[in-house]
């Protein structure tokens, strides 16, 4: 018996983005991401990886090509998408709990179910003791946890992440990577993850897209067939190292091009 | 607390030194009292005319307060309107600068003509000149929201009112307070200048500005000094009330308020 073909979550065809000045950021990108995948976009700066993410979210408009998210246009698909930004984008005048509840509040969820759900999410990211703190009292890693909890509050089926851990120290980053996988095992969302870190991409992804720049395009597609669930111990295995080396080589080749 | 007392003690020491210097100048140069009265003469004037001084202070304080509150309300409403589109800002912003650059002495006679002398004319003059900093700072705060925060709201399909009242307005509160701080000083100055032009001589309506005019025409220099002292007290009180409100509303989350705690 052959497995059923995976249903696509994202289909990009001929996706092109040019700036007004005529510079091409993305050049006819074709990519299909299936439901349940964790795909990382990695590449030198200027390869359009963040732009691709913004296009999928409908926060920027393509110059040419089409984007389909679960069969919908990006703007119509926002109900099933959550976006995690590079900075935690917390509202400083709101407490941690109020920040986590922002998405639900904007979508009109009443205050009682909102409180229940945000309490549960804070427990999930280990910040229940900080519920009434203000963002300025939190460390960078804690802020990002709040941001993740907020993103998960609306039960997304697609999570778009734009270098969410780039500003963190390596230890916090590793810990959050592990937590992210743990959350994914429970909630089964599809993820597109933009990063500069090869190790992070290998640890998280089921597939890595290496992009080249000028103009931004796909240079290599590398499936990461390491078994799930993955734990911190995976980082010490030769299989993991081999993947890191493979992706690093591809990345170097993309840079030289 | 200890540090604050220390700061207060330092300030008082400077004050005492200034009084001493003042007295020394009188002794050394033999300045006649109608040019420069002694500190004791000023203190006597304060005591002797305390009721009228207090009444003038109360009138000017009232005019300034009305002007400041009105400029905050109107300024925020105008800023909310300005924040709607770049096009609106481009069309109307030059007029707020106009408001700022028109010398108040030039339009005071017009206001006097339209409203008539009295506390309303004075409050109107003070209101007009304290409005621009409120508009400018609040607008700046409303439109300078980071792009990612706007994107965050868009990802949750936020409506325009939600964007305005849950993101832009709270984000603008620190800037609004910068505006209020500037405006609080201007409102007091505006009231006093306004009284010079449009103060009423009717009993119970002459504020500090009017009294200053009167005292100088009578060469009551000691009382004039007492009045100047009263304007300083008024300006300080306004400033510290605003600082307190700013701390009260912002200390839990905003960095500028955080610094004040450490000082």
Interface residues (C-beta under 8 A of the other chain):
Chain A: X57 X59 X78 X79 X81 X82 X83 X85 X86 X87 X89 X91 X92 X93 X94 X102 X103 X105 X106 X107 X134 X135 X136 X154
Chain B: X146 X148 X149 X151 X152 X153 X154 X155 X156 X157 X158 X162 X166 X167 X170 X171 X173 X252 X253 X254 X255 X258
